[in-house]
């Protein structure tokens, strides 16, 4: 599985469309371990660009603080599961919590 985390200085960005980078992490869910981690600069934020960009990278799940309904629909159309309401923590902490089943999510931090 490949997970994307929108970040600014390796901290989850509250709104994925405003992030500077994406941390992409390949994980083995059965063994609960990280296989590979890369950081990519985010492309320019325009409607529909980020879901296609991440789909092209082979992403299966995006963990974000918040995003608009249009973006959620575009991710779902690209077969990418959306996890919203994640806290502003380091990408390593987010991945660790996700793998251990302890990632605490709250409401979507985006209101559009």
QUIKAVEN-V458715 format. One record per pair of residues at least 6 apart in sequence whose ideal C-beta (glycine too) atoms are under 7 Angstrom apart, sorted by the first residue. I is the first residue (numbers start at 1). GAP is how many residues later the second one is. D is the distance in Angstrom with one decimal. If there is no record, write none. Layout:
((I;GAP;D) (I;GAP;D))
This chain:
((1;26;5.4) (1;28;5.8) (1;59;4.9) (1;60;6.5) (2;22;6.1) (2;24;5.3) (2;56;5.1) (2;57;5.0) (2;58;5.3) (3;22;4.8) (3;24;6.2) (3;58;4.8) (3;60;6.2) (3;92;6.7) (3;95;6.9) (4;18;5.1) (4;20;5.5) (4;50;5.1) (4;55;4.5) (4;58;4.6) (5;7;5.9) (5;17;6.8) (5;18;4.5) (5;58;5.3) (5;86;4.8) (5;89;5.6) (6;6;6.8) (6;7;4.5) (6;10;3.9) (6;13;3.5) (6;16;5.8) (6;58;5.7) (7;6;5.8) (7;12;5.7) (7;14;5.2) (7;15;7.0) (7;16;5.3) (7;84;5.7) (8;11;5.8) (8;12;5.1) (10;80;5.5) (10;81;5.6) (11;77;5.6) (11;78;6.8) (11;79;6.0) (12;53;5.9) (12;74;5.7) (12;75;6.9) (12;76;5.2) (12;77;6.0) (12;79;7.0) (12;82;5.9) (13;6;3.8) (13;52;6.7) (14;51;4.0) (14;52;6.1) (14;74;6.0) (14;95;5.0) (15;50;6.4) (15;51;5.3) (15;52;6.8) (15;94;6.6) (15;95;5.5) (16;34;6.8) (16;46;6.9) (16;48;4.2) (16;51;5.1) (17;28;4.7) (17;33;6.6) (17;50;6.8) (19;23;5.2) (20;22;6.1) (21;18;5.2) (21;19;6.4) (21;20;5.8) (21;21;5.9) (22;18;5.1) (22;20;5.7) (22;32;6.9) (23;14;6.6) (23;16;5.4) (23;68;4.1) (24;14;5.1) (24;16;6.4) (24;33;5.9) (24;35;6.6) (25;9;5.8) (25;12;4.9) (25;70;5.3) (26;9;4.3) (26;10;4.2) (27;6;6.9) (27;7;5.7) (27;8;6.3) (27;68;6.9) (27;72;6.2) (28;7;5.7) (32;67;4.4) (32;68;6.6) (34;61;6.3) (43;6;5.6) (43;7;7.0) (43;10;5.2) (47;23;6.7) (48;26;5.7) (51;20;6.6) (51;23;4.0) (51;24;4.8) (51;27;4.9) (51;29;6.6) (52;26;6.7) (54;8;6.4) (54;26;6.3) (55;23;3.9) (55;25;6.2) (59;21;5.6) (60;20;6.5) (60;21;6.5) (61;19;6.7) (61;20;4.5) (61;22;6.3) (62;13;6.1) (62;18;5.7) (62;20;5.7) (62;21;6.9) (63;20;4.6) (63;23;4.9) (63;31;5.8) (63;35;6.5) (64;20;5.8) (64;22;6.3) (65;20;6.8) (65;21;5.7) (65;23;6.5) (65;44;4.2) (66;18;6.1) (66;42;4.8) (66;43;3.1) (66;44;3.2) (67;17;6.8) (67;43;5.2) (68;42;5.5) (68;44;4.7) (72;10;5.4) (75;7;5.0) (76;6;6.9) (83;22;6.3) (84;21;6.5) (84;24;4.5) (85;20;3.8) (85;21;4.0) (85;22;5.4) (85;23;6.0) (85;24;6.6) (86;8;6.1) (86;17;6.5) (86;19;5.6) (87;17;6.6) (94;9;6.7) (97;6;4.0))
